[in-house]
């Protein structure tokens, strides 16, 4: 059954297929590695991972690329505030991001290109834009994209409709490359070096000053490098639609002359926390560690993040995590009835596409219909009472495949032995690290975290406490 998905450019439900008939090329905007990713970021990554799993379950070969933004305003500001090299900050938060992704059972992307490792690709694309008249060098040596040179600008975000609204953004060059900044004006492709950038600078495109790339250009350059001039699918949170994805389209289509840059746009909606927008000032930018420190498991979080349709904003609550916990218990019970025990559903190796879905055909159909996870879960639980052990073999296999598609396999693994107690030496280091962190001495805190890790332990911090766990392998 082909998987259909809503395309946020054409606003239609369309079947997904690789344009080269071989491999489905999927690019997703990754994290900016200057701090821990929060559960709003992870909602998007979990949804993208689930789409990839559904496509693979359907027998498609997927090539998944997700970038790392390791140079921009935020990463530079963080390095400056800690008075450490940029790479110290970005390495630390990349490692943390990887650990969180592994805990949430996200399949690693096939490639994870970093912006600082692709400066030459970005410079080459900017030079192509300058040559074709789509960009200009400003008096300070920065380079801006000339939005008026691209008639397709604004299609994805329906910019014309926005500008008709009172209070629309004024046009004009915009320096910031932050997510939240919106402008209908020209945007930076290359930013001339400023003293605030410290040691961070590269030789610029021809005619421009030394400096660093703007934020948007990296995705155009890296997706092209690793997936070619036309992507099968591009994903991201809805907040990236404008200006980031709009700018990517402009840069890519003007720089390569190839239209379209991307055949399918996939945006997931916002996450609210306890009914409110996530923000630093409200203190509700929860991280995975915050959730674990409250005694929930990564699979309970994954389930809770998947429980709403990706095209609707999801209200995350701790009550929702409790519901996820009981739903996972029910799923294990169902697995036990069909397979003898939850663990007997294992191993959930990559499933065979032609295998029958039996009683779970409706659940699979829901996943193929615009990734409707809530409907699929409803279908699964709807059969909880009419399944009999006589039909169980086929149904158990089908349920195992659904569990893989939803990325919930770890919840069906054998229960682990009770957690071992950390030795006194590890506790002493953890106390020192906590004190250093409270004193905002991040260099010492990092060093101690590494020492604790070398002893085989991971420290999980919430805002008010920490706990120690054996290091995830
Ligand atoms: Zn991007």
Boltz pocket constraint, residues with backbone or C-beta under 6 A from the ligand:
constraints:
  - pocket:
      binder: B
      contacts: [[A, 28], [A, 29], [A, 30], [A, 216], [A, 219], [A, 244]]
      max_distance: 6.0
